Amino acid sequence: MNAVSWLNSEAFTLLDQKIIWSDMIGNTIGLIALALGWRRSIWTWPAQLLSGVVLVAANVSVQQAGGVGKQMIVIAVAVWGWQQWTRGRQRAQDGSLAVRFATWRERGYLAGGALLGTLAVGALFTVFPKLSWSPWADAYIFVGTLVAMIAQARGMVEFWFAWLLVDLVGVPLNFAGGLAFSGLIYIVYGALVLWGMRDWWQRSRASVKPAMEGAAA
């Protein structure tokens, strides 16, 4: 048995749902990556990269093309985000990662890109139904993941909101598609996203406090 075959083999059954190794391992690493993102650790990116590689195998096993595309996006953007954080372009004065809310223009770009991207990818999956059994949900997740990771690489608090919106569709889709562990772990993701959002939100507000009187501008 090769590595891919083993990853896509059954690990155990939970509540009549088959849990495969790739689904379990990939999402556990992804959960660690999200926790590292909350802590603004640069190790969030290699963790997301590894999670994406493993979850490609999981989505191939259930013929979920949108999920495969999502993980390819995770891999590509993880490399880019790693470079962004390594270069220190988003550092606060104390040396930690500087986080902020996006400007209204940036929000417009993110929302517009998400809408147009979802329409384009959804249309592609509809024209070629073999690519996905749930074209519009897959397209939504595919594009939403890209938007969330771009916002994360830019240190935008909106990255957490984007992940919440992806989870709202991702949880039921994964249960329906046979990736039960993904569905379960996404519920945990949701709780972690709320905590991470609170932390980044507070830090973004602290970073824009006016300087004390007499302090150098």
ZADO-1210 file (C-alpha; in nm, 4 decimals, padded with zeros to 6 digits):
<atoms>
<atom x="00.0000" y="00.0000" z="00.0000" code="MET" pos="1"/>
<atom x="00.1470" y="00.3379" z="-00.1051" code="ASN" pos="2"/>
<atom x="00.1224" y="00.6578" z="00.0990" code="ALA" pos="3"/>
<atom x="-00.1805" y="00.7971" z="-00.0870" code="VAL" pos="4"/>
<atom x="-00.3720" y="00.4703" z="-00.0545" code="SER" pos="5"/>
<atom x="-00.2985" y="00.4599" z="00.3170" code="TRP" pos="6"/>
<atom x="-00.4025" y="00.8239" z="00.3647" code="LEU" pos="7"/>
<atom x="-00.7352" y="00.7523" z="00.1968" code="ASN" pos="8"/>
<atom x="-00.7999" y="00.4323" z="00.3913" code="SER" pos="9"/>
<atom x="-01.0461" y="00.4159" z="00.6794" code="GLU" pos="10"/>
<atom x="-00.9101" y="00.5065" z="01.0221" code="ALA" pos="11"/>
<atom x="-01.2283" y="00.4327" z="01.2205" code="PHE" pos="12"/>
<atom x="-01.6039" y="00.4816" z="01.2173" code="THR" pos="13"/>
<atom x="-01.7751" y="00.7467" z="01.4298" code="LEU" pos="14"/>
<atom x="-02.1548" y="00.7731" z="01.4534" code="LEU" pos="15"/>
<atom x="-02.1875" y="00.5640" z="01.1364" code="ASP" pos="16"/>
<atom x="-01.9542" y="00.8026" z="00.9537" code="GLN" pos="17"/>
<atom x="-01.6346" y="00.6643" z="00.7982" code="LYS" pos="18"/>
<atom x="-01.3277" y="00.8658" z="00.9025" code="ILE" pos="19"/>
<atom x="-01.0311" y="00.8438" z="00.6661" code="ILE" pos="20"/>
<atom x="-00.6722" y="00.9154" z="00.7666" code="TRP" pos="21"/>
<atom x="-00.6128" y="01.2026" z="00.5224" code="SER" pos="22"/>
<atom x="-00.9268" y="01.3842" z="00.6377" code="ASP" pos="23"/>
<atom x="-00.8335" y="01.3447" z="01.0043" code="MET" pos="24"/>
<atom x="-00.4613" y="01.4251" z="00.9770" code="ILE" pos="25"/>
<atom x="-00.5010" y="01.7148" z="00.7336" code="GLY" pos="26"/>
<atom x="-00.7706" y="01.8881" z="00.9359" code="ASN" pos="27"/>
<atom x="-00.5859" y="01.8373" z="01.2650" code="THR" pos="28"/>
<atom x="-00.2838" y="02.0129" z="01.1140" code="ILE" pos="29"/>
<atom x="-00.5178" y="02.2793" z="00.9766" code="GLY" pos="30"/>
<atom x="-00.6593" y="02.3368" z="01.3244" code="LEU" pos="31"/>
<atom x="-00.3057" y="02.3827" z="01.4582" code="ILE" pos="32"/>
<atom x="-00.2368" y="02.6261" z="01.1732" code="ALA" pos="33"/>
<atom x="-00.5432" y="02.8320" z="01.2650" code="LEU" pos="34"/>
<atom x="-00.4336" y="02.8440" z="01.6295" code="ALA" pos="35"/>
<atom x="-00.0877" y="02.9615" z="01.5186" code="LEU" pos="36"/>
<atom x="-00.2544" y="03.2282" z="01.3041" code="GLY" pos="37"/>
<atom x="-00.4444" y="03.3471" z="01.6096" code="TRP" pos="38"/>
<atom x="-00.1100" y="03.3816" z="01.7887" code="ARG" pos="39"/>
<atom x="00.0345" y="03.5582" z="01.4793" code="ARG" pos="40"/>
<atom x="00.3085" y="03.2959" z="01.4549" code="SER" pos="41"/>
<atom x="00.4867" y="03.2633" z="01.1219" code="ILE" pos="42"/>
<atom x="00.4589" y="02.8842" z="01.1631" code="TRP" pos="43"/>
<atom x="00.0932" y="02.9150" z="01.0651" code="THR" pos="44"/>
<atom x="00.2033" y="02.9171" z="00.6996" code="TRP" pos="45"/>
<atom x="00.4098" y="02.5952" z="00.6819" code="PRO" pos="46"/>
<atom x="00.1340" y="02.4275" z="00.8845" code="ALA" pos="47"/>
<atom x="-00.1286" y="02.5444" z="00.6333" code="GLN" pos="48"/>
<atom x="00.0952" y="02.4274" z="00.3494" code="LEU" pos="49"/>
<atom x="00.1267" y="02.0773" z="00.4972" code="LEU" pos="50"/>
<atom x="-00.2450" y="02.0633" z="00.5756" code="SER" pos="51"/>
<atom x="-00.3261" y="02.1527" z="00.2156" code="GLY" pos="52"/>
<atom x="-00.1027" y="01.8800" z="00.0758" code="VAL" pos="53"/>
<atom x="-00.2661" y="01.6117" z="00.2924" code="VAL" pos="54"/>
<atom x="-00.6210" y="01.7332" z="00.2274" code="LEU" pos="55"/>
<atom x="-00.5717" y="01.7201" z="-00.1487" code="VAL" pos="56"/>
<atom x="-00.5680" y="01.3419" z="-00.1096" code="ALA" pos="57"/>
<atom x="-00.8834" y="01.3513" z="00.1061" code="ALA" pos="58"/>
<atom x="-01.0817" y="01.5534" z="-00.1488" code="ASN" pos="59"/>
<atom x="-00.9595" y="01.3444" z="-00.4417" code="VAL" pos="60"/>
<atom x="-01.0911" y="01.0347" z="-00.2619" code="SER" pos="61"/>
<atom x="-01.4474" y="01.1739" z="-00.2587" code="VAL" pos="62"/>
<atom x="-01.4260" y="01.3408" z="-00.6028" code="GLN" pos="63"/>
<atom x="-01.4788" y="01.6891" z="-00.4592" code="GLN" pos="64"/>
<atom x="-01.3094" y="01.9090" z="-00.7192" code="ALA" pos="65"/>
<atom x="-01.3867" y="02.2317" z="-00.5366" code="GLY" pos="66"/>
<atom x="-01.2175" y="02.0925" z="-00.2288" code="GLY" pos="67"/>
<atom x="-00.9114" y="01.9947" z="-00.4328" code="VAL" pos="68"/>
<atom x="-00.9016" y="02.3430" z="-00.5814" code="GLY" pos="69"/>
<atom x="-00.9399" y="02.4928" z="-00.2365" code="LYS" pos="70"/>
<atom x="-00.6394" y="02.2994" z="-00.1077" code="GLN" pos="71"/>
<atom x="-00.4309" y="02.3980" z="-00.4110" code="MET" pos="72"/>
<atom x="-00.5158" y="02.7585" z="-00.3290" code="ILE" pos="73"/>
<atom x="-00.4175" y="02.6955" z="00.0338" code="VAL" pos="74"/>
<atom x="-00.0802" y="02.5599" z="-00.0797" code="ILE" pos="75"/>
<atom x="-00.0078" y="02.8473" z="-00.3201" code="ALA" pos="76"/>
<atom x="-00.1225" y="03.1267" z="-00.0870" code="VAL" pos="77"/>
<atom x="00.0547" y="02.9669" z="00.2113" code="ALA" pos="78"/>
<atom x="00.3846" y="03.0039" z="00.0246" code="VAL" pos="79"/>
<atom x="00.3041" y="03.3677" z="-00.0586" code="TRP" pos="80"/>
<atom x="00.1799" y="03.4494" z="00.2920" code="GLY" pos="81"/>
<atom x="00.4908" y="03.2906" z="00.4420" code="TRP" pos="82"/>
<atom x="00.7025" y="03.5219" z="00.2292" code="GLN" pos="83"/>
<atom x="00.4941" y="03.8259" z="00.3285" code="GLN" pos="84"/>
<atom x="00.5281" y="03.7621" z="00.7011" code="TRP" pos="85"/>
<atom x="00.8957" y="03.6633" z="00.6740" code="THR" pos="86"/>
<atom x="00.9855" y="03.9911" z="00.5059" code="ARG" pos="87"/>
<atom x="00.8504" y="04.1780" z="00.8069" code="GLY" pos="88"/>
<atom x="00.6439" y="04.4193" z="00.6023" code="ARG" pos="89"/>
<atom x="00.3603" y="04.4036" z="00.8524" code="GLN" pos="90"/>
<atom x="00.5455" y="04.4517" z="01.1801" code="ARG" pos="91"/>
<atom x="00.4240" y="04.6582" z="01.4713" code="ALA" pos="92"/>
<atom x="00.6633" y="04.8667" z="01.6793" code="GLN" pos="93"/>
<atom x="00.7059" y="04.5839" z="01.9299" code="ASP" pos="94"/>
<atom x="00.8167" y="04.3479" z="01.6528" code="GLY" pos="95"/>
<atom x="00.4936" y="04.1445" z="01.6448" code="SER" pos="96"/>
<atom x="00.2687" y="04.1144" z="01.3417" code="LEU" pos="97"/>
<atom x="00.0684" y="04.4323" z="01.2878" code="ALA" pos="98"/>
<atom x="-00.3022" y="04.3622" z="01.2335" code="VAL" pos="99"/>
<atom x="-00.5650" y="04.6069" z="01.1137" code="ARG" pos="100"/>
<atom x="-00.9085" y="04.6398" z="00.9631" code="PHE" pos="101"/>
<atom x="-00.9164" y="04.6696" z="00.5862" code="ALA" pos="102"/>
<atom x="-01.0069" y="05.0042" z="00.4305" code="THR" pos="103"/>
<atom x="-01.3470" y="05.0331" z="00.2644" code="TRP" pos="104"/>
<atom x="-01.1748" y="05.0161" z="-00.0747" code="ARG" pos="105"/>
<atom x="-00.9960" y="04.6946" z="00.0253" code="GLU" pos="106"/>
<atom x="-01.3230" y="04.5491" z="00.1520" code="ARG" pos="107"/>
<atom x="-01.4810" y="04.6346" z="-00.1811" code="GLY" pos="108"/>
<atom x="-01.2027" y="04.4541" z="-00.3655" code="TYR" pos="109"/>
<atom x="-01.2359" y="04.1481" z="-00.1405" code="LEU" pos="110"/>
<atom x="-01.6166" y="04.1336" z="-00.1656" code="ALA" pos="111"/>
<atom x="-01.6198" y="04.2054" z="-00.5392" code="GLY" pos="112"/>
<atom x="-01.3500" y="03.9490" z="-00.6038" code="GLY" pos="113"/>
<atom x="-01.5390" y="03.6917" z="-00.3967" code="ALA" pos="114"/>
<atom x="-01.8627" y="03.7521" z="-00.5878" code="LEU" pos="115"/>
<atom x="-01.7099" y="03.7501" z="-00.9364" code="LEU" pos="116"/>
<atom x="-01.4833" y="03.4588" z="-00.8525" code="GLY" pos="117"/>
<atom x="-01.7706" y="03.2495" z="-00.7172" code="THR" pos="118"/>
<atom x="-01.9804" y="03.3200" z="-01.0277" code="LEU" pos="119"/>
<atom x="-01.6928" y="03.2272" z="-01.2588" code="ALA" pos="120"/>
<atom x="-01.5907" y="02.9087" z="-01.0769" code="VAL" pos="121"/>
<atom x="-01.9522" y="02.8048" z="-01.0192" code="GLY" pos="122"/>
<atom x="-02.0255" y="02.8454" z="-01.3889" code="ALA" pos="123"/>
<atom x="-01.7194" y="02.6350" z="-01.4742" code="LEU" pos="124"/>
<atom x="-01.8291" y="02.3557" z="-01.2402" code="PHE" pos="125"/>
<atom x="-02.1811" y="02.3740" z="-01.3837" code="THR" pos="126"/>
<atom x="-02.0586" y="02.3422" z="-01.7429" code="VAL" pos="127"/>
<atom x="-01.8351" y="02.0513" z="-01.6435" code="PHE" pos="128"/>
<atom x="-02.0461" y="01.8639" z="-01.3833" code="PRO" pos="129"/>
<atom x="-01.7858" y="01.5898" z="-01.3429" code="LYS" pos="130"/>
<atom x="-01.5681" y="01.8436" z="-01.1626" code="LEU" pos="131"/>
<atom x="-01.8099" y="01.8753" z="-00.8722" code="SER" pos="132"/>
<atom x="-02.1352" y="01.7236" z="-00.7492" code="TRP" pos="133"/>
<atom x="-02.2164" y="02.0535" z="-00.5699" code="SER" pos="134"/>
<atom x="-02.0845" y="02.3234" z="-00.8063" code="PRO" pos="135"/>
<atom x="-02.1988" y="02.6416" z="-00.6358" code="TRP" pos="136"/>
<atom x="-02.1112" y="02.5336" z="-00.2822" code="ALA" pos="137"/>
<atom x="-01.7705" y="02.4150" z="-00.4016" code="ASP" pos="138"/>
<atom x="-01.7159" y="02.7425" z="-00.5885" code="ALA" pos="139"/>
<atom x="-01.8122" y="02.9431" z="-00.2791" code="TYR" pos="140"/>
<atom x="-01.5638" y="02.7516" z="-00.0628" code="ILE" pos="141"/>
<atom x="-01.2907" y="02.7658" z="-00.3280" code="PHE" pos="142"/>
<atom x="-01.3100" y="03.1437" z="-00.3692" code="VAL" pos="143"/>
<atom x="-01.3869" y="03.2174" z="-00.0030" code="GLY" pos="144"/>
<atom x="-01.0718" y="03.0368" z="00.1043" code="THR" pos="145"/>
<atom x="-00.8646" y="03.2427" z="-00.1374" code="LEU" pos="146"/>
<atom x="-01.0154" y="03.5674" z="-00.0059" code="VAL" pos="147"/>
<atom x="-00.9601" y="03.4649" z="00.3575" code="ALA" pos="148"/>
<atom x="-00.5953" y="03.3726" z="00.3061" code="MET" pos="149"/>
<atom x="-00.5153" y="03.6905" z="00.1114" code="ILE" pos="150"/>
<atom x="-00.6664" y="03.8937" z="00.3959" code="ALA" pos="151"/>
<atom x="-00.4647" y="03.6923" z="00.6493" code="GLN" pos="152"/>
<atom x="-00.1402" y="03.7512" z="00.4583" code="ALA" pos="153"/>
<atom x="-00.2191" y="04.1241" z="00.4649" code="ARG" pos="154"/>
<atom x="-00.2838" y="04.1162" z="00.8400" code="GLY" pos="155"/>
<atom x="-00.6513" y="04.2138" z="00.7998" code="MET" pos="156"/>
<atom x="-00.9015" y="04.1354" z="01.0752" code="VAL" pos="157"/>
<atom x="-01.1575" y="04.0603" z="00.8009" code="GLU" pos="158"/>
<atom x="-00.9737" y="03.7331" z="00.7398" code="PHE" pos="159"/>
<atom x="-01.1606" y="03.5850" z="01.0376" code="TRP" pos="160"/>
<atom x="-01.4998" y="03.6967" z="00.9035" code="PHE" pos="161"/>
<atom x="-01.4185" y="03.5349" z="00.5690" code="ALA" pos="162"/>
<atom x="-01.3360" y="03.2036" z="00.7390" code="TRP" pos="163"/>
<atom x="-01.6666" y="03.2116" z="00.9277" code="LEU" pos="164"/>
<atom x="-01.8568" y="03.2548" z="00.6006" code="LEU" pos="165"/>
<atom x="-01.6639" y="02.9649" z="00.4458" code="VAL" pos="166"/>
<atom x="-01.7435" y="02.7438" z="00.7466" code="ASP" pos="167"/>
<atom x="-02.1168" y="02.8082" z="00.7157" code="LEU" pos="168"/>
<atom x="-02.1168" y="02.6196" z="00.3860" code="VAL" pos="169"/>
<atom x="-01.8174" y="02.3950" z="00.4478" code="GLY" pos="170"/>
<atom x="-01.9627" y="02.2099" z="00.7482" code="VAL" pos="171"/>
<atom x="-02.2804" y="02.0717" z="00.5833" code="PRO" pos="172"/>
<atom x="-02.0996" y="02.0129" z="00.2514" code="LEU" pos="173"/>
<atom x="-01.8306" y="01.7999" z="00.4124" code="ASN" pos="174"/>
<atom x="-02.0847" y="01.5873" z="00.5983" code="PHE" pos="175"/>
<atom x="-02.2827" y="01.5399" z="00.2772" code="ALA" pos="176"/>
<atom x="-01.9689" y="01.4632" z="00.0765" code="GLY" pos="177"/>
<atom x="-01.8370" y="01.1896" z="00.3030" code="GLY" pos="178"/>
<atom x="-01.5674" y="01.3880" z="00.4850" code="LEU" pos="179"/>
<atom x="-01.7206" y="01.3587" z="00.8293" code="ALA" pos="180"/>
<atom x="-01.4077" y="01.4542" z="01.0217" code="PHE" pos="181"/>
<atom x="-01.3840" y="01.7774" z="00.8190" code="SER" pos="182"/>
<atom x="-01.7419" y="01.8576" z="00.9158" code="GLY" pos="183"/>
<atom x="-01.6730" y="01.7939" z="01.2833" code="LEU" pos="184"/>
<atom x="-01.3439" y="01.9824" z="01.2934" code="ILE" pos="185"/>
<atom x="-01.4948" y="02.2810" z="01.1104" code="TYR" pos="186"/>
<atom x="-01.7260" y="02.3237" z="01.4088" code="ILE" pos="187"/>
<atom x="-01.4140" y="02.3514" z="01.6271" code="VAL" pos="188"/>
<atom x="-01.2684" y="02.5896" z="01.3681" code="TYR" pos="189"/>
<atom x="-01.5729" y="02.8097" z="01.4169" code="GLY" pos="190"/>
<atom x="-01.5087" y="02.8479" z="01.7896" code="ALA" pos="191"/>
<atom x="-01.1385" y="02.9143" z="01.7341" code="LEU" pos="192"/>
<atom x="-01.2188" y="03.1699" z="01.4646" code="VAL" pos="193"/>
<atom x="-01.4384" y="03.3638" z="01.7092" code="LEU" pos="194"/>
<atom x="-01.1587" y="03.3737" z="01.9675" code="TRP" pos="195"/>
<atom x="-00.9019" y="03.4710" z="01.7055" code="GLY" pos="196"/>
<atom x="-01.1282" y="03.7416" z="01.5702" code="MET" pos="197"/>
<atom x="-01.1655" y="03.8904" z="01.9185" code="ARG" pos="198"/>
<atom x="-00.7887" y="03.8925" z="01.9722" code="ASP" pos="199"/>
<atom x="-00.7052" y="04.0518" z="01.6351" code="TRP" pos="200"/>
<atom x="-00.9890" y="04.3011" z="01.6754" code="TRP" pos="201"/>
<atom x="-00.8525" y="04.4198" z="02.0106" code="GLN" pos="202"/>
<atom x="-00.4980" y="04.4408" z="01.8766" code="ARG" pos="203"/>
<atom x="-00.6111" y="04.6407" z="01.5737" code="SER" pos="204"/>
<atom x="-00.7796" y="04.8932" z="01.8035" code="ARG" pos="205"/>
<atom x="-00.4704" y="04.9166" z="02.0245" code="ALA" pos="206"/>
<atom x="-00.2487" y="04.9832" z="01.7224" code="SER" pos="207"/>
<atom x="-00.4467" y="05.2942" z="01.6230" code="VAL" pos="208"/>
<atom x="-00.4632" y="05.4596" z="01.9662" code="LYS" pos="209"/>
<atom x="-00.3388" y="05.8183" z="01.9474" code="PRO" pos="210"/>
<atom x="00.0102" y="05.8857" z="02.0755" code="ALA" pos="211"/>
<atom x="00.0365" y="06.0321" z="02.4259" code="MET" pos="212"/>
<atom x="00.0674" y="06.4075" z="02.4498" code="GLU" pos="213"/>
<atom x="00.4299" y="06.5103" z="02.4111" code="GLY" pos="214"/>
<atom x="00.5286" y="06.1858" z="02.2366" code="ALA" pos="215"/>
<atom x="00.7045" y="06.2068" z="01.9045" code="ALA" pos="216"/>
<atom x="00.4698" y="06.1634" z="01.6065" code="ALA" pos="217"/>
</atoms>
